[in-house]
């Protein structure tokens, strides 16, 4: 389906929408807020670059509103969703602090990972395939400060993949801008990738956020606190949690290098590499099984 910066008439008519306006234009989608039967709803239309997010739509359908925004309808690569609200967890963190925000992450994860009577979608991407860009980066030659870390992270990732526990459907891209609160104080996840694997992976991207928060992202004490909090939630070793966070940081590096590197990409690259180095040191010094 072709998408534009105005909501396609066919969708507005099919879903009986009016007063639509564009609220986000990303690399992978256009997102609109509209009115339907007196309530606001969200329409997300994937661009060709966003076809990899189709499993995320299946994940939303599978969750049925539990921990994630509710999917109301789907036509091709467009989906109609309930409006989860306008308060992001990033905004909440700036007002109430990182520990309060982390508590909300844990509560959302608990609902996201709750069992469902429905069979899991067959389209969900296994972690092994999700990490393909990291494995490819590890096999390339280049700057030692990148390739050495990539090689280490790929080795860690392969070991983690081989020892996954309690594999289940995952959001796959959980961070402070993908957790949204409504006026009633209910927090839900949006924009899932739709993965399948060890549930611990779902907190990995929390470490590299909030956006623009380099100082706290690279704070070793914050990294230790997050690791201990998430280990307690999952009932696993802190080392496992931090290993997943470290390999995800290097996966993010691989994704950045897969595209034309912009100024923001350079900043992301620097931040992710710095985080991976800190995590690697903490795994040696703090979290030894």
N, C-alpha and C positions, 0 to 999 in steps of 0.2 A: 504494500500500500504506500502510495506517495504521501508525504507529509509536508505541511507548510506551517508558517507562523500564525495561521488562523485555523481554528478548529474546522476540519472538513465537514461540509454540510451533511454528508451522508451519516456521519456519526451523531451530529446534533439531532438529526431527525430520528435515527434509530433508537437513541436513548432519551429522546424528548428533553433536550438540553437547551438552555438559553443563557444569555449574559456571560458567555465564555470569554476568558482573557488568558493570554500566555503568562505563565509565572516562572518558567525555566526553559532555557534553550541550551542543552548540553551537547557534548560530542555525540551522544548516542540517542537522544530523544528530545521531543518537544513535550512540555507538560502544561496543561491548562487547568484552571479552576472554573467551574461553571455552576449554574443553578439547575436543580432538578426537583420538581415537586416541593419547592420551597426550602430545599436544603442544598448546601454546597457539596459538590463532588469534584473529584479529580479525574482528568483524562490524560493518559500517557500514551504518546504515539512514538513508536520506535523508528529511528532512522536506519538506513542500511547498516551503519556502523554499530547499531545496537541490537542486531539479531542475536548476539550472544546472551542477551538478557531474557530471551524467551523462557528458559527454564525458571527464571525468577517469577514470571507470571504463573507458571504451574505451581511453584512453591506457595504463592499467595492463595491460589485456589485451594491447595491442600490444607493450609492453615485455617481457613474459614474464619479469619478475624482473631484467632488466638495468638496474641503477642505481635501480630502484624496487621497492617491495614487490610480491611476486608475488600476482596475483589467482588465487584457487582456485575461485571459483564466483560465480554471480550469479543472483538471482531478483528480477525487477522492479527496484525501487530499493534493494535490499539486496545487498551484496557480501561475500563471504567471502575473507579475505586471510591470508597467512602473517603471523606476528607478527614485525615488524621489530626489536623490542627496546624497551627502556625508557629508554635514554640519548639525550636530545636534544642536538643540536649547541649549543643555548643553554647547557645544563649543562656541556658540554665546554669551551666558550669561557670560562666563568667560572673553570674550573680550569686550563686550558692556554693561554689567551690568544687574541686575535683572529686573529693570523697563522696559528696552528696550525689554527684553525677554518676559515679561508679556504682553506687547502690542501685540507681535506676537501671543501669546496664544489666546488673545481675538479675533484677526482677523481670526485665524484658526477656533476657536469655532463658530464664526458667519457664516462661510461658511459650516462647518460641520452640523450645525443645521438648515440650510436653507431648506425650504420645497422642496419636490420632487413630481413630478406627478406620479411616480411609487408607487404602494402600498408597505408598509413596509414589510420586510421579516417576515414570521411567526415564524422563528427560534430564533428570538431575545429573550434574557433572561430577564425576568422582575426583577426589583430591589429586590423585595421580595425574590426571589430565590437566587439572587446574594449574599445576605447578610446571607445566611443560616449558614455559618461557624461561624459568630459572634453570632447568636442566640444560636447555640450549645455550644459555649464557655461560654456564660452567664449562661448556665444551669449546668456547671461543678463546682466541688469544686477544689480548688487549692490555689495558692499564692494570698492573699488578694489584693496585689498591682496590680494584673492582673484581678482577678474575679470581684472586686469592680468596676473597670473602665469598664470592659466588660458588667456588668449588667447595668450601667448607659448608655453606648453607645447603648446597645440593646433596652432599653426603648426609647431613642431618635430616633433610627432608625425606630422603629415601628410607632412612631408618625409621622415622616417624610414620611414614606411609605403611611400612611393613609391620608396625606394631599398633595399629589403630584399635581403639576399644569403643564398643557401643556405637558403632557407625550409624548415622541417622541423617535425615534431611537437614541441611544447614542454610542459613541466610546467605553467608558467604561474603558479605561486604558491610558488616556492622560497624558503624562509627557514629560520631556525635552529630553529624548532619543527617544521618539516616535513622535517627530515633526522634520521634516527634510527639509532643504532648498537646492535648486538647484542653478546652476550657474546664472540663470536669476533672482534670488532673490525671487522665489516663494516658499512658505512654505506649507507643506502638512503633514497630520497625517498618520502614518503607524501603523500596528499591532493592530487593534481594537479588542475588546472582543465581541462587538455586543450585547448591552443591550437595554432595553426599560424602560423609566421612566422619572422622572423629570430632565430637562436639567441641572439644577444646579449641579447635581452629577458629571457631566463631568469635572468639574474643581477641584474636591476633591483631586486628586492625585498630582496636581501641588504643593500643600503645602509641600508634603514629598519629593520634588526634588529641585535641581538636585542631582543625585547620588553622595554621598560623601560630600554633602554640609551641614553637620550637623549644623555648626555655623549659617548659614542663615535660615535653616529650623526651628531652635528653637529660632529664633529672634522674640520676640513679636511684634516689630514694623513692621517687614516684614509681619507677619501674619495679622496684622491689615490692612496694605496697600493692600495686596492681597484681603482680605475680602471686603474692600470698593470698590476696582476696579471691582471685579466680581459682587458685588451687583448692582453697577451702570449699568453694561452691561446687567444683567438679569432683572433689574427693580424690585428687590425683597429686602427684609430686609437683612442687613449684618449678622444678627443672623442666618438666614436660611443657608446662604453660609457656615458659620463657623461650624454650626452643622453638615452639610454634610461632611465637611473636618474632623471633629473630629471622626465621626462614621466610616468613611473610614479608618482612622488610626488604629482604633481598629479592623476593618475587616482584615487589613493587619497583625495585631498581630495574629489573629485567623488562618490565612493562614500559617503563619510562624510556629505556634505551631502544625499545622496539619502534618508537615513534620519533618524529623530528623533535629534538629536545629544545624547548622554549626556555625563556628565563625562569618561569615558574617551575618548569621541569628540572632545570639545574638546581633550583632550591630544594625541590623534593628529593632529587638524587643525593644532594649533600646531607640532607636531614636523615634519609633512610640509611645511608652508609654509616653515618655517625651513630645512629641508634644500633645498627647491627654490631658495630665494634664494641659499644658499651655492653650490649647483651652478651656478646661472646666473652667479654671479661668477667661479667657477673656469673656466667655459667661456670667459669673456672674458679672464681674466688668465693661466691656466695652459695650457689645452688649445685652442690655436688651430691649425687646419689650415693 
